[in-house]
Amino acid sequence: MASDDGRVRLGFKEIVEISKPRIIVLLVITAVTSMYAASKLVGPELDNLGLLHIIVAGSLASAGSSALNHYYDRDIDPKMTRTSKRPIPSGRMTASNVLIYGLAVSCVSVIYGYLALNPISAFFIALGIFSYVIIYTVWLKRLNSSNIVIGGIAGSAAAWAGWSAATSSMDLLGFLIGFLVFVWTPSHFWCLAMKIKDEYAQAEVPMLPVVIGMQRTSKYILANTLILLPYSLMLSAFGMGLIYTAIAAASGGLMLAYHFKLTKNPTSEFAWKAYKVTAPYLTIIFIAVALDAAFHIPLF
């Protein structure tokens, strides 16, 4: 009996691992805060059941697409230290089981979103899955160094799903808020790619620092952040208020400072420090969106 219980716990641990819980939390925060902000700024008033539905649908979509990413990358994961102990390469799960789980959970997430939320929100949930699995993982990741730039639309889809879950539509402000994720993604992921450049090179994945080197990648990161900061502040012209703008300026300014320093010290060690500054930005900025909607102080 004890051994059976042990196997059950082991199986649960593997399922959690292929579902990438950290990404689930990040995307759910993005979706929930977008949904809350939309209900306050656009309407109608949000009920707790709606929040529960977007949490469930978003969690399932993220878990399913992450599992499909594990399945597709099963041939290159053993070549990288960071991924070599994942359930498939380590032999703790079979590839077929991961595939079945990923497909089933992804499909359930879209169906659940359609039935519990609305068709527009379900469309954005499906768009997120398609962008991450097909566009990024299958098509671009091994083909082009711009892979993560275009693949970043998957994160935006979470915010759009949340916004449309509240409003049953998509307006300009909702689109622009969601697009923040797309603009932020390159700076975030390229810092990580600089940290593990040698692993990507060993796996023959053409991440930007592998293709153009550390120095030029650091300049691309700085350039991207120079786009991100004014873009985030521009949202004040479309309805965001004082609270959001102040937090966006402070958090974006901190990122900019670290990414400027990275161009002077383009090493994997400092890239990791810059990554740790860049990583919380998305959570901070979307909490700022929700706080601004709750305690709105117009700038204009």
C-alpha positions as a LaTeX table, in Angstrom:
\begin{tabular}{lrrr}
\hline
Residue & $x$ (\AA) & $y$ (\AA) & $z$ (\AA) \\
\hline
Met1 & 0.00 & 0.00 & 0.00 \\
Ala2 & 2.79 & 2.37 & 0.90 \\
Ser3 & 4.50 & 1.74 & $-2.43$ \\
Asp4 & 1.24 & 2.37 & $-4.29$ \\
Asp5 & 0.83 & 5.69 & $-2.44$ \\
Gly6 & 4.40 & 6.54 & $-3.34$ \\
Arg7 & 3.72 & 5.97 & $-7.02$ \\
Val8 & 0.59 & 8.14 & $-6.86$ \\
Arg9 & 2.53 & 10.99 & $-5.27$ \\
Leu10 & 5.33 & 10.57 & $-7.80$ \\
Gly11 & 2.86 & 10.74 & $-10.69$ \\
Phe12 & 1.29 & 13.90 & $-9.27$ \\
Lys13 & 4.72 & 15.49 & $-8.91$ \\
Glu14 & 5.50 & 14.81 & $-12.57$ \\
Ile15 & 2.17 & 16.22 & $-13.72$ \\
Val16 & 2.82 & 19.39 & $-11.76$ \\
Glu17 & 6.30 & 19.61 & $-13.26$ \\
Ile18 & 5.22 & 19.34 & $-16.90$ \\
Ser19 & 2.47 & 21.88 & $-16.20$ \\
Lys20 & 5.09 & 24.53 & $-15.23$ \\
Pro21 & 3.29 & 26.00 & $-12.18$ \\
Arg22 & 5.34 & 29.21 & $-12.15$ \\
Ile23 & 4.11 & 30.08 & $-15.63$ \\
Ile24 & 0.56 & 29.18 & $-14.60$ \\
Val25 & 0.74 & 31.63 & $-11.68$ \\
Leu26 & 2.16 & 34.42 & $-13.85$ \\
Leu27 & $-0.41$ & 34.02 & $-16.62$ \\
Val28 & $-3.31$ & 33.65 & $-14.20$ \\
Ile29 & $-2.27$ & 36.87 & $-12.43$ \\
Thr30 & $-2.16$ & 38.56 & $-15.83$ \\
Ala31 & $-5.62$ & 37.28 & $-16.78$ \\
Val32 & $-7.26$ & 37.97 & $-13.41$ \\
Thr33 & $-5.93$ & 41.51 & $-13.06$ \\
Ser34 & $-6.96$ & 42.27 & $-16.65$ \\
Met35 & $-10.43$ & 40.90 & $-15.98$ \\
Tyr36 & $-10.77$ & 42.93 & $-12.78$ \\
Ala37 & $-9.54$ & 46.13 & $-14.45$ \\
Ala38 & $-11.93$ & 45.67 & $-17.36$ \\
Ser39 & $-14.86$ & 45.24 & $-15.00$ \\
Lys40 & $-13.98$ & 48.49 & $-13.21$ \\
Leu41 & $-13.04$ & 50.60 & $-16.23$ \\
Val42 & $-15.51$ & 49.26 & $-18.80$ \\
Gly43 & $-18.04$ & 47.09 & $-16.96$ \\
Pro44 & $-20.14$ & 45.18 & $-16.17$ \\
Glu45 & $-19.40$ & 44.60 & $-12.48$ \\
Leu46 & $-17.43$ & 41.41 & $-11.88$ \\
Asp47 & $-18.69$ & 38.52 & $-9.76$ \\
Asn48 & $-16.51$ & 36.04 & $-7.91$ \\
Leu49 & $-17.69$ & 33.16 & $-10.09$ \\
Gly50 & $-16.29$ & 34.89 & $-13.16$ \\
Leu51 & $-12.90$ & 35.17 & $-11.48$ \\
Leu52 & $-13.00$ & 31.47 & $-10.64$ \\
His53 & $-13.79$ & 30.61 & $-14.25$ \\
Ile54 & $-10.86$ & 32.58 & $-15.66$ \\
Ile55 & $-8.52$ & 31.04 & $-13.07$ \\
Val56 & $-9.62$ & 27.52 & $-14.03$ \\
Ala57 & $-9.57$ & 28.13 & $-17.79$ \\
Gly58 & $-6.25$ & 29.99 & $-17.66$ \\
Ser59 & $-4.59$ & 27.37 & $-15.48$ \\
Leu60 & $-5.69$ & 24.55 & $-17.75$ \\
Ala61 & $-4.55$ & 26.38 & $-20.89$ \\
Ser62 & $-1.14$ & 27.14 & $-19.43$ \\
Ala63 & $-0.69$ & 23.60 & $-18.08$ \\
Gly64 & $-1.72$ & 21.96 & $-21.33$ \\
Ser65 & 0.47 & 24.09 & $-23.57$ \\
Ser66 & 3.44 & 23.66 & $-21.22$ \\
Ala67 & 3.03 & 19.88 & $-21.36$ \\
Leu68 & 2.98 & 20.00 & $-25.16$ \\
Asn69 & 6.17 & 22.05 & $-25.02$ \\
His70 & 7.74 & 19.28 & $-22.88$ \\
Tyr71 & 6.61 & 16.70 & $-25.42$ \\
Tyr72 & 7.96 & 18.49 & $-28.48$ \\
Asp73 & 11.29 & 19.40 & $-26.87$ \\
Arg74 & 11.93 & 15.87 & $-25.62$ \\
Asp75 & 14.80 & 15.43 & $-28.12$ \\
Ile76 & 16.73 & 18.58 & $-27.13$ \\
Asp77 & 15.97 & 18.63 & $-23.40$ \\
Pro78 & 18.66 & 15.98 & $-22.61$ \\
Lys79 & 21.28 & 18.26 & $-24.20$ \\
Met80 & 20.70 & 21.08 & $-21.73$ \\
Thr81 & 21.51 & 20.96 & $-18.03$ \\
Arg82 & 18.49 & 23.13 & $-17.20$ \\
Thr83 & 16.06 & 20.70 & $-18.85$ \\
Ser84 & 17.81 & 17.32 & $-18.72$ \\
Lys85 & 16.00 & 16.27 & $-15.54$ \\
Arg86 & 12.52 & 16.95 & $-16.87$ \\
Pro87 & 10.09 & 14.00 & $-16.63$ \\
Ile88 & 10.49 & 12.75 & $-20.22$ \\
Pro89 & 14.30 & 12.83 & $-20.59$ \\
Ser90 & 14.74 & 11.47 & $-17.06$ \\
Gly91 & 12.39 & 8.56 & $-17.81$ \\
Arg92 & 9.84 & 9.46 & $-15.15$ \\
Met93 & 7.03 & 9.91 & $-17.71$ \\
Thr94 & 6.50 & 8.51 & $-21.17$ \\
Ala95 & 6.27 & 10.92 & $-24.08$ \\
Ser96 & 2.88 & 9.52 & $-25.11$ \\
Asn97 & 1.38 & 10.19 & $-21.68$ \\
Val98 & 2.66 & 13.77 & $-21.73$ \\
Leu99 & 1.20 & 14.27 & $-25.21$ \\
Ile100 & $-2.20$ & 12.87 & $-24.19$ \\
Tyr101 & $-2.25$ & 15.03 & $-21.06$ \\
Gly102 & $-1.23$ & 18.17 & $-22.96$ \\
Leu103 & $-3.80$ & 17.73 & $-25.73$ \\
Ala104 & $-6.62$ & 16.82 & $-23.35$ \\
Val105 & $-6.03$ & 19.68 & $-20.91$ \\
Ser106 & $-5.59$ & 22.21 & $-23.71$ \\
Cys107 & $-8.86$ & 21.18 & $-25.34$ \\
Val108 & $-10.72$ & 21.22 & $-22.03$ \\
Ser109 & $-9.45$ & 24.74 & $-21.32$ \\
Val110 & $-10.91$ & 26.13 & $-24.56$ \\
Ile111 & $-14.22$ & 24.30 & $-24.12$ \\
Tyr112 & $-14.45$ & 25.42 & $-20.49$ \\
Gly113 & $-13.71$ & 29.01 & $-21.50$ \\
Tyr114 & $-16.40$ & 28.89 & $-24.18$ \\
Leu115 & $-19.05$ & 27.50 & $-21.85$ \\
Ala116 & $-18.17$ & 29.30 & $-18.60$ \\
Leu117 & $-16.95$ & 32.63 & $-19.99$ \\
Asn118 & $-17.76$ & 33.61 & $-23.58$ \\
Pro119 & $-16.66$ & 32.80 & $-27.16$ \\
Ile120 & $-14.29$ & 35.78 & $-27.42$ \\
Ser121 & $-12.44$ & 34.82 & $-24.26$ \\
Ala122 & $-12.28$ & 31.21 & $-25.46$ \\
Phe123 & $-10.79$ & 32.45 & $-28.73$ \\
Phe124 & $-7.97$ & 34.22 & $-26.89$ \\
Ile125 & $-7.36$ & 31.14 & $-24.73$ \\
Ala126 & $-7.01$ & 29.09 & $-27.92$ \\
Leu127 & $-4.79$ & 31.79 & $-29.45$ \\
Gly128 & $-2.46$ & 31.60 & $-26.45$ \\
Ile129 & $-2.13$ & 27.83 & $-26.75$ \\
Phe130 & $-1.60$ & 28.00 & $-30.51$ \\
Ser131 & 0.99 & 30.79 & $-30.24$ \\
Tyr132 & 3.06 & 29.01 & $-27.60$ \\
Val133 & 2.85 & 25.47 & $-28.95$ \\
Ile134 & 2.72 & 25.90 & $-32.73$ \\
Ile135 & 4.22 & 29.31 & $-33.51$ \\
Tyr136 & 6.95 & 29.36 & $-30.84$ \\
Thr137 & 7.75 & 25.75 & $-29.90$ \\
Val138 & 7.19 & 23.92 & $-33.19$ \\
Trp139 & 7.88 & 26.58 & $-35.80$ \\
Leu140 & 10.23 & 29.34 & $-34.62$ \\
Lys141 & 12.24 & 28.10 & $-31.63$ \\
Arg142 & 14.67 & 25.99 & $-33.65$ \\
Leu143 & 14.51 & 28.04 & $-36.83$ \\
Asn144 & 14.95 & 31.74 & $-36.15$ \\
Ser145 & 16.60 & 33.95 & $-33.54$ \\
Ser146 & 13.46 & 36.11 & $-33.43$ \\
Asn147 & 11.61 & 33.10 & $-31.99$ \\
Ile148 & 10.77 & 34.55 & $-28.58$ \\
Val149 & 9.78 & 37.95 & $-30.02$ \\
Ile150 & 6.94 & 36.54 & $-32.07$ \\
Gly151 & 6.17 & 33.80 & $-29.56$ \\
Gly152 & 5.52 & 36.48 & $-26.94$ \\
Ile153 & 1.99 & 36.88 & $-28.27$ \\
Ala154 & 1.07 & 33.83 & $-26.16$ \\
Gly155 & 1.45 & 35.87 & $-22.98$ \\
Ser156 & $-0.60$ & 38.74 & $-24.39$ \\
Ala157 & $-3.42$ & 36.30 & $-25.10$ \\
Ala158 & $-3.82$ & 35.64 & $-21.36$ \\
Ala159 & $-4.47$ & 39.32 & $-20.69$ \\
Trp160 & $-6.85$ & 39.55 & $-23.65$ \\
Ala161 & $-8.72$ & 36.48 & $-22.43$ \\
Gly162 & $-9.17$ & 38.09 & $-19.03$ \\
Trp163 & $-10.30$ & 41.44 & $-20.44$ \\
Ser164 & $-12.81$ & 39.86 & $-22.83$ \\
Ala165 & $-14.04$ & 37.54 & $-20.08$ \\
Ala166 & $-15.29$ & 40.63 & $-18.24$ \\
Thr167 & $-16.55$ & 42.65 & $-21.20$ \\
Ser168 & $-17.44$ & 40.02 & $-23.84$ \\
Ser169 & $-15.52$ & 42.25 & $-26.26$ \\
Met170 & $-12.09$ & 43.71 & $-26.97$ \\
Asp171 & $-11.51$ & 47.47 & $-27.01$ \\
Leu172 & $-8.36$ & 49.49 & $-27.66$ \\
Leu173 & $-7.30$ & 49.84 & $-24.02$ \\
Gly174 & $-7.70$ & 46.11 & $-23.41$ \\
Phe175 & $-5.63$ & 45.32 & $-26.48$ \\
Leu176 & $-2.87$ & 47.76 & $-25.51$ \\
Ile177 & $-2.67$ & 46.43 & $-21.95$ \\
Gly178 & $-2.37$ & 42.87 & $-23.24$ \\
Phe179 & 0.25 & 43.91 & $-25.77$ \\
Leu180 & 2.47 & 44.99 & $-22.86$ \\
Val181 & 3.32 & 41.31 & $-22.38$ \\
Phe182 & 4.48 & 41.05 & $-25.99$ \\
Val183 & 6.70 & 44.11 & $-25.65$ \\
Trp184 & 8.19 & 42.93 & $-22.32$ \\
Thr185 & 8.93 & 39.34 & $-23.36$ \\
Pro186 & 12.15 & 39.85 & $-25.40$ \\
Ser187 & 13.96 & 41.77 & $-22.64$ \\
His188 & 12.93 & 39.12 & $-20.13$ \\
Phe189 & 13.80 & 36.03 & $-22.13$ \\
Trp190 & 16.99 & 37.33 & $-23.75$ \\
Cys191 & 18.44 & 37.91 & $-20.26$ \\
Leu192 & 17.79 & 34.24 & $-19.49$ \\
Ala193 & 19.20 & 33.23 & $-22.88$ \\
Met194 & 22.41 & 35.12 & $-22.08$ \\
Lys195 & 22.65 & 33.25 & $-18.77$ \\
Ile196 & 22.41 & 29.81 & $-20.43$ \\
Lys197 & 23.84 & 30.68 & $-23.84$ \\
Asp198 & 26.20 & 27.69 & $-23.87$ \\
Glu199 & 23.34 & 25.26 & $-23.21$ \\
Tyr200 & 21.31 & 26.63 & $-26.09$ \\
Ala201 & 24.38 & 26.41 & $-28.31$ \\
Gln202 & 24.90 & 22.78 & $-27.31$ \\
Ala203 & 21.25 & 22.01 & $-28.16$ \\
Glu204 & 21.60 & 23.94 & $-31.44$ \\
Val205 & 18.75 & 26.29 & $-30.57$ \\
Pro206 & 19.34 & 29.66 & $-32.29$ \\
Met207 & 18.59 & 31.94 & $-29.37$ \\
Leu208 & 19.79 & 35.49 & $-29.95$ \\
Pro209 & 23.06 & 35.36 & $-27.91$ \\
Val210 & 24.03 & 32.14 & $-29.68$ \\
Val211 & 23.58 & 33.80 & $-33.07$ \\
Ile212 & 24.93 & 37.33 & $-32.52$ \\
Gly213 & 26.90 & 37.09 & $-29.26$ \\
Met214 & 26.52 & 38.49 & $-25.77$ \\
Gln215 & 27.48 & 42.12 & $-26.44$ \\
Arg216 & 25.05 & 42.66 & $-29.30$ \\
Thr217 & 22.29 & 40.81 & $-27.43$ \\
Ser218 & 22.71 & 43.15 & $-24.45$ \\
Lys219 & 22.21 & 46.09 & $-26.83$ \\
Tyr220 & 19.06 & 44.47 & $-28.23$ \\
Ile221 & 17.77 & 44.06 & $-24.67$ \\
Leu222 & 18.43 & 47.72 & $-23.93$ \\
Ala223 & 16.76 & 48.77 & $-27.18$ \\
Asn224 & 13.70 & 46.66 & $-26.38$ \\
Thr225 & 13.44 & 48.19 & $-22.91$ \\
Leu226 & 13.73 & 51.65 & $-24.48$ \\
Ile227 & 10.58 & 50.70 & $-26.40$ \\
Leu228 & 8.85 & 49.09 & $-23.42$ \\
Leu229 & 9.15 & 52.03 & $-21.02$ \\
Pro230 & 7.51 & 54.71 & $-23.20$ \\
Tyr231 & 4.96 & 52.19 & $-24.43$ \\
Ser232 & 3.91 & 51.42 & $-20.86$ \\
Leu233 & 3.65 & 55.14 & $-20.03$ \\
Met234 & 1.69 & 55.80 & $-23.22$ \\
Leu235 & $-1.24$ & 53.86 & $-21.77$ \\
Ser236 & $-2.01$ & 56.88 & $-19.61$ \\
Ala237 & $-3.25$ & 58.59 & $-22.79$ \\
Phe238 & $-5.78$ & 55.78 & $-23.30$ \\
Gly239 & $-7.35$ & 55.71 & $-19.85$ \\
Met240 & $-4.82$ & 54.54 & $-17.27$ \\
Gly241 & $-4.36$ & 56.85 & $-14.29$ \\
Leu242 & $-1.82$ & 58.14 & $-11.80$ \\
Ile243 & $-1.26$ & 54.92 & $-9.81$ \\
Tyr244 & $-0.48$ & 52.85 & $-12.88$ \\
Thr245 & 1.71 & 55.51 & $-14.44$ \\
Ala246 & 3.81 & 55.99 & $-11.30$ \\
Ile247 & 4.40 & 52.26 & $-10.87$ \\
Ala248 & 5.12 & 51.78 & $-14.58$ \\
Ala249 & 7.66 & 54.60 & $-14.53$ \\
Ala250 & 9.45 & 53.24 & $-11.44$ \\
Ser251 & 9.53 & 49.57 & $-12.46$ \\
Gly252 & 10.38 & 50.33 & $-16.08$ \\
Gly253 & 13.09 & 52.77 & $-15.01$ \\
Leu254 & 14.70 & 50.10 & $-12.83$ \\
Met255 & 14.71 & 47.66 & $-15.73$ \\
Leu256 & 16.24 & 50.29 & $-17.98$ \\
Ala257 & 19.04 & 50.99 & $-15.50$ \\
Tyr258 & 19.95 & 47.30 & $-15.21$ \\
His259 & 19.80 & 46.74 & $-18.94$ \\
Phe260 & 22.07 & 49.73 & $-19.54$ \\
Lys261 & 24.54 & 48.24 & $-17.04$ \\
Leu262 & 24.24 & 44.92 & $-18.88$ \\
Thr263 & 25.61 & 46.53 & $-22.06$ \\
Lys264 & 28.69 & 47.51 & $-20.04$ \\
Asn265 & 29.01 & 44.06 & $-18.49$ \\
Pro266 & 27.48 & 41.51 & $-20.93$ \\
Thr267 & 28.29 & 38.39 & $-18.92$ \\
Ser268 & 26.09 & 35.49 & $-17.95$ \\
Glu269 & 26.44 & 36.44 & $-14.29$ \\
Phe270 & 25.17 & 39.99 & $-14.73$ \\
Ala271 & 22.53 & 38.82 & $-17.20$ \\
Trp272 & 21.15 & 36.65 & $-14.40$ \\
Lys273 & 20.95 & 39.71 & $-12.13$ \\
Ala274 & 19.16 & 41.62 & $-14.88$ \\
Tyr275 & 16.82 & 38.68 & $-15.36$ \\
Lys276 & 15.85 & 38.75 & $-11.68$ \\
Val277 & 14.94 & 42.43 & $-12.07$ \\
Thr278 & 13.06 & 41.86 & $-15.32$ \\
Ala279 & 11.10 & 38.79 & $-14.19$ \\
Pro280 & 8.83 & 40.48 & $-11.55$ \\
Tyr281 & 7.99 & 43.38 & $-13.89$ \\
Leu282 & 4.99 & 41.71 & $-15.47$ \\
Thr283 & 3.37 & 40.85 & $-12.15$ \\
Ile284 & 4.04 & 44.35 & $-10.82$ \\
Ile285 & 2.67 & 46.11 & $-13.90$ \\
Phe286 & $-0.54$ & 44.09 & $-14.00$ \\
Ile287 & $-1.15$ & 44.54 & $-10.29$ \\
Ala288 & $-0.66$ & 48.25 & $-11.03$ \\
Val289 & $-3.35$ & 47.98 & $-13.72$ \\
Ala290 & $-5.77$ & 46.45 & $-11.19$ \\
Leu291 & $-4.93$ & 48.97 & $-8.46$ \\
Asp292 & $-5.36$ & 51.83 & $-10.89$ \\
Ala293 & $-8.77$ & 50.53 & $-11.90$ \\
Ala294 & $-9.80$ & 50.12 & $-8.25$ \\
Phe295 & $-8.59$ & 53.56 & $-7.09$ \\
His296 & $-8.65$ & 55.44 & $-10.36$ \\
Ile297 & $-7.06$ & 58.91 & $-10.32$ \\
Pro298 & $-7.17$ & 60.34 & $-13.87$ \\
Leu299 & $-4.10$ & 62.06 & $-15.22$ \\
Phe300 & $-6.01$ & 64.07 & $-17.79$ \\
\hline
\end{tabular}
